[in-house]
Amino acid sequence: MFDVREKPKMVERALLIGVRIAGKTEDNTDNLLIELADLVNTLEISAMESMVITIRKPHPHFFIGKGKAYEIMEHCKEQGYDCIVFDDALTPAQQRNWERESKLCVIDRQEVILDIFANRAQTKEAVLQVGLARMVYSLPRLTRAWTHLSRQRGGGTNMRGQGETQLEADHRIVHDRIATLKKKLVVVRAQRETQRKRRMKKPVPSAAIVGYTNAGKSSLLNLITGANILAEDKLFATLDPTTRQVILPSGLKLLLTDTVGFVRKLPHNLVEAFKATLEEAVVADFLIHVLDVSSPEVEKHAETTLDVLKELGADEKRILTVFNKVDICDDSFALQRLQAQFPDAEFISVLENTGTEQLIRRMDEALETDSTFGEYLFPFDRYDLISQLHQAGCVKEETTRDDGIYISGFISPALEPRVLEFKLSGK
């Protein structure tokens, strides 16, 4: 059997390596290694030690110089480490060279994130997306010592032809698997698109909660909507989009969607793989950008999220910025600086339920800004339109008159063309 999650043996103790290229790399390598440690720990691998290596330029054989590479290998043997994790991407050749010489598992940030996604994927679409991303990543790495791909065994339809090597057979299997996954994804994405179109036909506006992983997006959705989705203090606790309805103080209804969190150095093929999932952000009426105010890297996290949104084509959306976790922010100066830098942002604590009422009012205002207030008189045979207005939460007042049904309220842009002919003149 062909299993993308199979590993030859478990790894437990890891050395993390960050590489700083003199004159080119930003001086945030230490912070990135802290984040890498969180990612590694999510895989239940203990990050025992971190190293920062400064080089003039990448070396083709080990990425870093050979002398330093052998020094690190010896250090790992002395300390009993069984895994080396690079924060920077390694080429397939560099990865093979490290594993052949060190006899250890050697991976990079991209493979760590792929493994986390593989462990967390729940829905059919997410499983297929992760499987495709891992296959594309693994294809040039089939000759690694520590491969996730099991060797082909047995006969049947996959029996090797005369003269076909094991590596050639493995390449053929992976190519076939990639083609199969792509076909299945087309079907699943078509189903999701149908569901999205069905939802958009119902004139209920929507908002997407976006932001860096572990910023509190799922907890915010749970608090506002009363949902009960997974909200763990772990990176990438949410991979699959969850949509819930909330009725705002004005009576307007809003579909609120939780999305997968972002992270720096997110592998491009994963952004591509999850575009279908992240399209919820593209079609939303506005975005709620959640940030962890207690993180010293909060501004970098904001940049990362905005970069991914730009890549998705969603950066032009109205964005409501929300700084969460003010209850655990010990740096009052940093908090004041962010409040001055983002005067329109909301500062809240989901855990203590503080500031959320003001946030909900801001969400209401965002919808009312897009909606148009009007007064309408519908004939008695157009209860279909009146029903749609009620479903969308647009009705402020309804009165039965001798000449028809009087309605007043904020009408969403999706519904306005349907009811325009019944608008009262000058109202």
FIZAFI-99695 format. One record per residue (C-alpha): residue in three letters; x, y, z. Coordinates in nm, 3 decimals. Layout:
% FIZAFI-99695
+------+---------+---------+---------+
| code |       x |       y |       z |
+------+---------+---------+---------+
|  ALA |       X |       Y |       Z |
...
+------+---------+---------+---------+
END
This chain:
% FIZAFI-99695
+------+---------+---------+---------+
| code |       x |       y |       z |
+------+---------+---------+---------+
|  MET |   0.000 |   0.000 |   0.000 |
|  PHE |   0.101 |   0.357 |  -0.065 |
|  ASP |   0.075 |   0.572 |   0.249 |
|  VAL |   0.189 |   0.937 |   0.251 |
|  ARG |   0.194 |   0.934 |   0.631 |
|  GLU |   0.420 |   0.632 |   0.678 |
|  LYS |   0.756 |   0.687 |   0.850 |
|  PRO |   1.034 |   0.432 |   0.901 |
|  LYS |   1.054 |   0.515 |   1.273 |
|  MET |   0.959 |   0.787 |   1.516 |
|  VAL |   1.181 |   1.084 |   1.581 |
|  GLU |   1.174 |   1.244 |   1.924 |
|  ARG |   1.466 |   1.484 |   1.980 |
|  ALA |   1.545 |   1.758 |   1.730 |
|  LEU |   1.811 |   2.019 |   1.670 |
|  LEU |   1.678 |   2.332 |   1.498 |
|  ILE |   1.900 |   2.528 |   1.259 |
|  GLY |   1.840 |   2.878 |   1.131 |
|  VAL |   2.066 |   3.017 |   0.860 |
|  ARG |   2.149 |   3.385 |   0.833 |
|  ILE |   2.301 |   3.493 |   0.502 |
|  ALA |   2.534 |   3.785 |   0.568 |
|  GLY |   2.400 |   4.109 |   0.425 |
|  LYS |   2.082 |   3.948 |   0.290 |
|  THR |   1.880 |   3.787 |   0.568 |
|  GLU |   1.669 |   4.002 |   0.801 |
|  ASP |   1.784 |   3.988 |   1.162 |
|  ASN |   1.479 |   3.791 |   1.281 |
|  THR |   1.628 |   3.441 |   1.263 |
|  ASP |   1.598 |   3.388 |   1.639 |
|  ASN |   1.225 |   3.469 |   1.636 |
|  LEU |   1.168 |   3.241 |   1.339 |
|  LEU |   1.341 |   2.960 |   1.529 |
|  ILE |   1.106 |   3.014 |   1.823 |
|  GLU |   0.816 |   2.976 |   1.584 |
|  LEU |   0.980 |   2.669 |   1.427 |
|  ALA |   1.009 |   2.516 |   1.775 |
|  ASP |   0.632 |   2.560 |   1.820 |
|  LEU |   0.573 |   2.394 |   1.483 |
|  VAL |   0.802 |   2.101 |   1.570 |
|  ASN |   0.643 |   2.060 |   1.912 |
|  THR |   0.303 |   2.041 |   1.742 |
|  LEU |   0.432 |   1.721 |   1.581 |
|  GLU |   0.518 |   1.595 |   1.932 |
|  ILE |   0.890 |   1.619 |   1.856 |
|  SER |   1.095 |   1.786 |   2.127 |
|  ALA |   1.299 |   2.083 |   2.004 |
|  MET |   1.604 |   2.031 |   2.227 |
|  GLU |   1.835 |   2.303 |   2.094 |
|  SER |   1.855 |   2.581 |   1.836 |
|  MET |   2.152 |   2.707 |   1.636 |
|  VAL |   2.195 |   3.011 |   1.413 |
|  ILE |   2.455 |   2.968 |   1.139 |
|  THR |   2.584 |   3.271 |   0.946 |
|  ILE |   2.708 |   3.208 |   0.592 |
|  ARG |   2.812 |   3.431 |   0.302 |
|  LYS |   2.613 |   3.236 |   0.046 |
|  PRO |   2.428 |   2.900 |   0.028 |
|  HIS |   2.649 |   2.600 |  -0.047 |
|  PRO |   2.516 |   2.344 |  -0.298 |
|  HIS |   2.612 |   2.033 |  -0.098 |
|  PHE |   2.481 |   2.097 |   0.256 |
|  PHE |   2.336 |   2.453 |   0.222 |
|  ILE |   2.594 |   2.551 |   0.486 |
|  GLY |   2.970 |   2.487 |   0.469 |
|  LYS |   3.092 |   2.125 |   0.486 |
|  GLY |   3.309 |   2.185 |   0.791 |
|  LYS |   3.020 |   2.329 |   0.990 |
|  ALA |   2.788 |   2.056 |   0.863 |
|  TYR |   3.014 |   1.774 |   0.990 |
|  GLU |   3.058 |   1.961 |   1.317 |
|  ILE |   2.679 |   1.969 |   1.361 |
|  MET |   2.649 |   1.599 |   1.276 |
|  GLU |   2.905 |   1.513 |   1.545 |
|  HIS |   2.724 |   1.735 |   1.794 |
|  CYS |   2.395 |   1.554 |   1.723 |
|  LYS |   2.556 |   1.217 |   1.790 |
|  GLU |   2.704 |   1.337 |   2.117 |
|  GLN |   2.368 |   1.477 |   2.233 |
|  GLY |   2.160 |   1.184 |   2.112 |
|  TYR |   1.947 |   1.386 |   1.870 |
|  ASP |   1.768 |   1.191 |   1.600 |
|  CYS |   1.641 |   1.478 |   1.384 |
|  ILE |   1.775 |   1.802 |   1.233 |
|  VAL |   1.521 |   2.065 |   1.129 |
|  PHE |   1.620 |   2.355 |   0.902 |
|  ASP |   1.411 |   2.672 |   0.908 |
|  ASP |   1.509 |   2.731 |   0.545 |
|  ALA |   1.407 |   2.517 |   0.249 |
|  LEU |   1.654 |   2.245 |   0.151 |
|  THR |   1.685 |   2.116 |  -0.203 |
|  PRO |   1.622 |   1.743 |  -0.252 |
|  ALA |   1.997 |   1.690 |  -0.310 |
|  GLN |   2.094 |   1.878 |   0.008 |
|  GLN |   1.842 |   1.677 |   0.209 |
|  ARG |   1.980 |   1.348 |   0.072 |
|  ASN |   2.338 |   1.455 |   0.143 |
|  TRP |   2.256 |   1.541 |   0.504 |
|  GLU |   2.069 |   1.215 |   0.567 |
|  ARG |   2.333 |   1.001 |   0.398 |
|  GLU |   2.620 |   1.154 |   0.595 |
|  SER |   2.447 |   1.199 |   0.932 |
|  LYS |   2.224 |   0.887 |   0.935 |
|  LEU |   1.961 |   1.115 |   1.092 |
|  CYS |   1.620 |   1.240 |   0.981 |
|  VAL |   1.676 |   1.583 |   0.821 |
|  ILE |   1.375 |   1.796 |   0.731 |
|  ASP |   1.293 |   2.162 |   0.668 |
|  ARG |   1.012 |   2.396 |   0.772 |
|  GLN |   0.810 |   2.308 |   0.465 |
|  GLU |   0.803 |   1.937 |   0.552 |
|  VAL |   0.713 |   2.018 |   0.914 |
|  ILE |   0.412 |   2.221 |   0.801 |
|  LEU |   0.310 |   1.950 |   0.555 |
|  ASP |   0.318 |   1.692 |   0.836 |
|  ILE |   0.108 |   1.914 |   1.063 |
|  PHE |  -0.147 |   1.966 |   0.788 |
|  ALA |  -0.156 |   1.592 |   0.719 |
|  ASN |  -0.227 |   1.521 |   1.087 |
|  ARG |  -0.495 |   1.791 |   1.118 |
|  ALA |  -0.689 |   1.754 |   0.791 |
|  GLN |  -1.045 |   1.633 |   0.854 |
|  THR |  -1.271 |   1.705 |   0.558 |
|  LYS |  -1.239 |   1.520 |   0.229 |
|  GLU |  -1.118 |   1.834 |   0.052 |
|  ALA |  -0.849 |   1.910 |   0.311 |
|  VAL |  -0.723 |   1.549 |   0.304 |
|  LEU |  -0.699 |   1.560 |  -0.076 |
|  GLN |  -0.529 |   1.902 |  -0.075 |
|  VAL |  -0.268 |   1.793 |   0.178 |
|  GLY |  -0.213 |   1.464 |  -0.002 |
|  LEU |  -0.150 |   1.646 |  -0.329 |
|  ALA |   0.088 |   1.896 |  -0.169 |
|  ARG |   0.286 |   1.615 |  -0.002 |
|  MET |   0.307 |   1.413 |  -0.322 |
|  VAL |   0.439 |   1.713 |  -0.516 |
|  TYR |   0.691 |   1.778 |  -0.237 |
|  SER |   0.799 |   1.413 |  -0.217 |
|  LEU |   0.837 |   1.342 |  -0.589 |
|  PRO |   1.196 |   1.475 |  -0.623 |
|  ARG |   1.286 |   1.322 |  -0.286 |
|  LEU |   1.208 |   0.954 |  -0.351 |
|  THR |   1.569 |   0.849 |  -0.302 |
|  ARG |   1.586 |   0.988 |   0.053 |
|  ALA |   1.678 |   0.758 |   0.338 |
|  TRP |   1.395 |   0.898 |   0.551 |
|  THR |   1.110 |   0.891 |   0.303 |
|  HIS |   0.742 |   0.914 |   0.387 |
|  LEU |   0.667 |   0.699 |   0.084 |
|  SER |   0.659 |   0.322 |   0.119 |
|  ARG |   0.824 |   0.112 |  -0.148 |
|  GLN |   0.610 |  -0.062 |  -0.405 |
|  ARG |   0.572 |  -0.433 |  -0.337 |
|  GLY |   0.380 |  -0.715 |  -0.502 |
|  GLY |   0.242 |  -0.758 |  -0.849 |
|  GLY |  -0.096 |  -0.679 |  -0.997 |
|  THR |  -0.154 |  -0.375 |  -1.214 |
|  ASN |   0.146 |  -0.197 |  -1.063 |
|  MET |   0.395 |  -0.472 |  -1.149 |
|  ARG |   0.720 |  -0.335 |  -1.283 |
|  GLY |   0.790 |  -0.378 |  -1.647 |
|  GLN |   1.109 |  -0.543 |  -1.775 |
|  GLY |   1.409 |  -0.331 |  -1.686 |
|  GLU |   1.212 |  -0.087 |  -1.472 |
|  THR |   1.400 |   0.010 |  -1.158 |
|  GLN |   1.237 |   0.050 |  -0.819 |
|  LEU |   1.291 |   0.426 |  -0.837 |
|  GLU |   1.123 |   0.445 |  -1.177 |
|  ALA |   0.831 |   0.244 |  -1.043 |
|  ASP |   0.803 |   0.477 |  -0.744 |
|  HIS |   0.807 |   0.782 |  -0.972 |
|  ARG |   0.531 |   0.628 |  -1.182 |
|  ILE |   0.321 |   0.553 |  -0.874 |
|  VAL |   0.358 |   0.907 |  -0.743 |
|  HIS |   0.273 |   1.061 |  -1.082 |
|  ASP |  -0.036 |   0.839 |  -1.103 |
|  ARG |  -0.132 |   0.933 |  -0.748 |
|  ILE |  -0.093 |   1.306 |  -0.823 |
|  ALA |  -0.317 |   1.272 |  -1.130 |
|  THR |  -0.579 |   1.083 |  -0.926 |
|  LEU |  -0.577 |   1.340 |  -0.645 |
|  LYS |  -0.614 |   1.626 |  -0.893 |
|  LYS |  -0.919 |   1.458 |  -1.049 |
|  LYS |  -1.078 |   1.401 |  -0.708 |
|  LEU |  -1.008 |   1.761 |  -0.607 |
|  VAL |  -1.186 |   1.891 |  -0.919 |
|  VAL |  -1.499 |   1.701 |  -0.811 |
|  VAL |  -1.481 |   1.814 |  -0.447 |
|  ARG |  -1.414 |   2.176 |  -0.540 |
|  ALA |  -1.709 |   2.172 |  -0.780 |
|  GLN |  -1.927 |   2.051 |  -0.493 |
|  ARG |  -1.796 |   2.328 |  -0.267 |
|  GLU |  -1.856 |   2.586 |  -0.540 |
|  THR |  -2.215 |   2.463 |  -0.572 |
|  GLN |  -2.261 |   2.498 |  -0.197 |
|  ARG |  -2.111 |   2.847 |  -0.204 |
|  LYS |  -2.335 |   2.957 |  -0.492 |
|  ARG |  -2.637 |   2.816 |  -0.309 |
|  ARG |  -2.536 |   3.016 |  -0.003 |
|  MET |  -2.482 |   3.333 |  -0.206 |
|  LYS |  -2.829 |   3.302 |  -0.360 |
|  LYS |  -2.964 |   3.348 |  -0.011 |
|  PRO |  -2.903 |   3.721 |   0.037 |
|  VAL |  -2.724 |   3.682 |   0.370 |
|  PRO |  -2.396 |   3.876 |   0.386 |
|  SER |  -2.079 |   3.701 |   0.498 |
|  ALA |  -1.751 |   3.779 |   0.673 |
|  ALA |  -1.435 |   3.568 |   0.697 |
|  ILE |  -1.211 |   3.555 |   1.006 |
|  VAL |  -0.848 |   3.555 |   0.889 |
|  GLY |  -0.515 |   3.586 |   1.062 |
|  TYR |  -0.198 |   3.423 |   1.183 |
|  THR |  -0.224 |   3.073 |   1.323 |
|  ASN |  -0.312 |   3.052 |   1.693 |
|  ALA |  -0.435 |   3.413 |   1.711 |
|  GLY |  -0.775 |   3.307 |   1.849 |
|  LYS |  -0.990 |   3.297 |   1.534 |
|  SER |  -1.180 |   2.980 |   1.623 |
|  SER |  -1.234 |   3.098 |   1.982 |
|  LEU |  -1.377 |   3.426 |   1.849 |
|  LEU |  -1.618 |   3.239 |   1.620 |
|  ASN |  -1.726 |   3.017 |   1.910 |
|  LEU |  -1.788 |   3.318 |   2.134 |
|  ILE |  -1.984 |   3.526 |   1.882 |
|  THR |  -2.194 |   3.247 |   1.729 |
|  GLY |  -2.216 |   2.995 |   2.012 |
|  ALA |  -2.045 |   2.735 |   1.793 |
|  ASN |  -1.840 |   2.452 |   1.937 |
|  ILE |  -1.556 |   2.408 |   1.690 |
|  LEU |  -1.206 |   2.296 |   1.787 |
|  ALA |  -1.008 |   2.579 |   1.947 |
|  GLU |  -0.673 |   2.457 |   2.080 |
|  ASP |  -0.360 |   2.643 |   2.185 |
|  LYS |  -0.174 |   2.480 |   1.897 |
|  LEU |  -0.058 |   2.595 |   1.556 |
|  PHE |  -0.298 |   2.506 |   1.274 |
|  ALA |  -0.571 |   2.373 |   1.505 |
|  THR |  -0.815 |   2.471 |   1.226 |
|  LEU |  -0.765 |   2.357 |   0.867 |
|  ASP |  -1.120 |   2.326 |   0.744 |
|  PRO |  -1.347 |   2.630 |   0.706 |
|  THR |  -1.642 |   2.646 |   0.944 |
|  THR |  -1.938 |   2.876 |   0.875 |
|  ARG |  -2.192 |   2.979 |   1.139 |
|  GLN |  -2.473 |   3.237 |   1.139 |
|  VAL |  -2.498 |   3.523 |   1.386 |
|  ILE |  -2.781 |   3.772 |   1.429 |
|  LEU |  -2.642 |   4.121 |   1.489 |
|  PRO |  -2.800 |   4.384 |   1.719 |
|  SER |  -2.965 |   4.555 |   1.420 |
|  GLY |  -3.140 |   4.230 |   1.331 |
|  LEU |  -2.920 |   4.177 |   1.025 |
|  LYS |  -2.792 |   3.823 |   0.978 |
|  LEU |  -2.428 |   3.748 |   0.904 |
|  LEU |  -2.252 |   3.428 |   0.795 |
|  LEU |  -1.918 |   3.412 |   0.977 |
|  THR |  -1.646 |   3.178 |   0.849 |
|  ASP |  -1.334 |   3.062 |   1.032 |
|  THR |  -1.036 |   2.997 |   0.801 |
|  VAL |  -0.697 |   2.827 |   0.819 |
|  GLY |  -0.429 |   3.030 |   0.994 |
|  PHE |  -0.125 |   3.170 |   0.815 |
|  VAL |   0.240 |   3.141 |   0.910 |
|  ARG |   0.563 |   3.293 |   0.784 |
|  LYS |   0.741 |   3.098 |   0.513 |
|  LEU |   0.417 |   2.914 |   0.434 |
|  PRO |   0.508 |   2.679 |   0.147 |
|  HIS |   0.377 |   2.819 |  -0.179 |
|  ASN |   0.232 |   2.485 |  -0.287 |
|  LEU |   0.025 |   2.482 |   0.032 |
|  VAL |  -0.112 |   2.827 |  -0.043 |
|  GLU |  -0.204 |   2.692 |  -0.386 |
|  ALA |  -0.352 |   2.374 |  -0.237 |
|  PHE |  -0.572 |   2.561 |   0.008 |
|  LYS |  -0.690 |   2.833 |  -0.229 |
|  ALA |  -1.029 |   2.663 |  -0.255 |
|  THR |  -1.062 |   2.672 |   0.123 |
|  LEU |  -0.937 |   3.030 |   0.145 |
|  GLU |  -1.175 |   3.145 |  -0.127 |
|  GLU |  -1.420 |   3.203 |   0.157 |
|  ALA |  -1.210 |   3.513 |   0.228 |
|  VAL |  -1.231 |   3.622 |  -0.136 |
|  VAL |  -1.611 |   3.606 |  -0.159 |
|  ALA |  -1.681 |   3.754 |   0.187 |
|  ASP |  -1.834 |   4.099 |   0.219 |
|  PHE |  -1.563 |   4.197 |   0.465 |
|  LEU |  -1.276 |   4.041 |   0.662 |
|  ILE |  -1.204 |   4.025 |   1.034 |
|  HIS |  -0.826 |   4.018 |   1.077 |
|  VAL |  -0.740 |   3.870 |   1.418 |
|  LEU |  -0.394 |   3.929 |   1.569 |
|  ASP |  -0.232 |   3.807 |   1.890 |
|  VAL |  -0.141 |   4.133 |   2.064 |
|  SER |   0.073 |   3.947 |   2.320 |
|  SER |   0.314 |   3.822 |   2.050 |
|  PRO |   0.636 |   4.026 |   2.011 |
|  GLU |   0.612 |   3.947 |   1.639 |
|  VAL |   0.256 |   4.076 |   1.598 |
|  GLU |   0.347 |   4.328 |   1.327 |
|  LYS |   0.531 |   4.061 |   1.126 |
|  HIS |   0.226 |   3.837 |   1.165 |
|  ALA |   0.008 |   4.116 |   1.027 |
|  GLU |   0.237 |   4.151 |   0.724 |
|  THR |   0.227 |   3.776 |   0.661 |
|  THR |  -0.153 |   3.765 |   0.662 |
|  LEU |  -0.183 |   4.067 |   0.432 |
|  ASP |   0.074 |   3.915 |   0.194 |
|  VAL |  -0.127 |   3.591 |   0.168 |
|  LEU |  -0.452 |   3.786 |   0.121 |
|  LYS |  -0.286 |   3.982 |  -0.158 |
|  GLU |  -0.180 |   3.658 |  -0.324 |
|  LEU |  -0.541 |   3.539 |  -0.302 |
|  GLY |  -0.672 |   3.866 |  -0.445 |
|  ALA |  -0.860 |   3.952 |  -0.124 |
|  ASP |  -0.644 |   4.243 |  -0.005 |
|  GLU |  -0.887 |   4.505 |  -0.141 |
|  LYS |  -1.165 |   4.388 |   0.090 |
|  ARG |  -1.277 |   4.601 |   0.383 |
|  ILE |  -1.074 |   4.470 |   0.678 |
|  LEU |  -1.175 |   4.505 |   1.043 |
|  THR |  -0.855 |   4.465 |   1.246 |
|  VAL |  -0.889 |   4.296 |   1.586 |
|  PHE |  -0.611 |   4.255 |   1.844 |
|  ASN |  -0.692 |   3.961 |   2.071 |
|  LYS |  -0.538 |   3.842 |   2.401 |
|  VAL |  -0.507 |   4.184 |   2.566 |
|  ASP |  -0.551 |   3.998 |   2.899 |
|  ILE |  -0.206 |   3.840 |   2.865 |
|  CYS |  -0.022 |   4.134 |   2.707 |
|  ASP |   0.236 |   4.243 |   2.966 |
|  ASP |   0.396 |   4.515 |   2.754 |
|  SER |   0.179 |   4.823 |   2.812 |
|  PHE |   0.410 |   5.040 |   2.597 |
|  ALA |   0.373 |   4.802 |   2.300 |
|  LEU |  -0.004 |   4.798 |   2.353 |
|  GLN |  -0.023 |   5.179 |   2.352 |
|  ARG |   0.196 |   5.193 |   2.041 |
|  LEU |  -0.034 |   4.951 |   1.856 |
|  GLN |  -0.341 |   5.147 |   1.966 |
|  ALA |  -0.183 |   5.461 |   1.820 |
|  GLN |  -0.070 |   5.280 |   1.506 |
|  PHE |  -0.411 |   5.115 |   1.447 |
|  PRO |  -0.666 |   5.373 |   1.573 |
|  ASP |  -0.957 |   5.195 |   1.403 |
|  ALA |  -0.872 |   4.851 |   1.544 |
|  GLU |  -1.058 |   4.674 |   1.825 |
|  PHE |  -0.863 |   4.543 |   2.125 |
|  ILE |  -1.034 |   4.246 |   2.287 |
|  SER |  -0.995 |   3.936 |   2.501 |
|  VAL |  -1.196 |   3.640 |   2.378 |
|  LEU |  -1.100 |   3.445 |   2.690 |
|  GLU |  -1.240 |   3.710 |   2.926 |
|  ASN |  -1.511 |   3.825 |   2.680 |
|  THR |  -1.402 |   4.189 |   2.694 |
|  GLY |  -1.432 |   4.426 |   2.400 |
|  THR |  -1.640 |   4.180 |   2.198 |
|  GLU |  -1.965 |   4.379 |   2.226 |
|  GLN |  -1.797 |   4.678 |   2.058 |
|  LEU |  -1.657 |   4.442 |   1.793 |
|  ILE |  -2.005 |   4.309 |   1.717 |
|  ARG |  -2.134 |   4.667 |   1.685 |
|  ARG |  -1.852 |   4.739 |   1.438 |
|  MET |  -1.954 |   4.430 |   1.237 |
|  ASP |  -2.310 |   4.561 |   1.235 |
|  GLU |  -2.191 |   4.902 |   1.114 |
|  ALA |  -1.986 |   4.737 |   0.837 |
|  LEU |  -2.299 |   4.569 |   0.704 |
|  GLU |  -2.516 |   4.877 |   0.738 |
|  THR |  -2.253 |   5.075 |   0.545 |
|  ASP |  -2.299 |   4.835 |   0.253 |
|  SER |  -2.677 |   4.823 |   0.291 |
|  THR |  -2.925 |   5.092 |   0.189 |
|  PHE |  -3.205 |   5.203 |   0.419 |
|  GLY |  -3.542 |   5.228 |   0.249 |
|  GLU |  -3.918 |   5.199 |   0.281 |
|  TYR |  -4.113 |   4.965 |   0.056 |
|  LEU |  -4.470 |   4.870 |  -0.016 |
|  PHE |  -4.518 |   4.516 |  -0.145 |
|  PRO |  -4.836 |   4.377 |  -0.300 |
|  PHE |  -4.998 |   4.094 |  -0.108 |
|  ASP |  -4.885 |   3.837 |  -0.367 |
|  ARG |  -4.511 |   3.912 |  -0.314 |
|  TYR |  -4.460 |   3.737 |   0.017 |
|  ASP |  -4.171 |   3.555 |  -0.153 |
|  LEU |  -3.968 |   3.879 |  -0.148 |
|  ILE |  -4.080 |   3.965 |   0.205 |
|  SER |  -3.966 |   3.619 |   0.315 |
|  GLN |  -3.622 |   3.677 |   0.158 |
|  LEU |  -3.590 |   4.008 |   0.342 |
|  HIS |  -3.670 |   3.835 |   0.670 |
|  GLN |  -3.419 |   3.557 |   0.598 |
|  ALA |  -3.150 |   3.818 |   0.541 |
|  GLY |  -3.246 |   4.005 |   0.859 |
|  CYS |  -3.318 |   4.323 |   0.663 |
|  VAL |  -3.660 |   4.402 |   0.811 |
|  LYS |  -3.677 |   4.676 |   1.075 |
|  GLU |  -4.052 |   4.732 |   1.062 |
|  GLU |  -4.341 |   4.549 |   0.895 |
|  THR |  -4.700 |   4.672 |   0.882 |
|  THR |  -5.003 |   4.539 |   0.694 |
|  ARG |  -5.194 |   4.815 |   0.514 |
|  ASP |  -5.501 |   4.818 |   0.298 |
|  ASP |  -5.287 |   4.869 |  -0.012 |
|  GLY |  -5.012 |   4.619 |   0.070 |
|  ILE |  -4.731 |   4.523 |   0.311 |
|  TYR |  -4.515 |   4.813 |   0.434 |
|  ILE |  -4.150 |   4.723 |   0.503 |
|  SER |  -3.863 |   4.941 |   0.624 |
|  GLY |  -3.505 |   4.839 |   0.687 |
|  PHE |  -3.147 |   4.814 |   0.560 |
|  ILE |  -3.152 |   4.622 |   0.233 |
|  SER |  -2.839 |   4.428 |   0.136 |
|  PRO |  -2.683 |   4.496 |  -0.208 |
|  ALA |  -2.773 |   4.143 |  -0.322 |
|  LEU |  -3.143 |   4.204 |  -0.256 |
|  GLU |  -3.177 |   4.567 |  -0.358 |
|  PRO |  -3.229 |   4.506 |  -0.735 |
|  ARG |  -3.511 |   4.260 |  -0.658 |
|  VAL |  -3.711 |   4.503 |  -0.444 |
|  LEU |  -3.628 |   4.834 |  -0.613 |
|  GLU |  -3.962 |   4.857 |  -0.801 |
|  PHE |  -4.151 |   4.846 |  -0.469 |
|  LYS |  -3.955 |   5.127 |  -0.304 |
|  LEU |  -4.166 |   5.418 |  -0.191 |
|  SER |  -4.082 |   5.735 |  -0.383 |
|  GLY |  -3.833 |   5.958 |  -0.205 |
|  LYS |  -3.792 |   5.707 |   0.078 |
+------+---------+---------+---------+
END
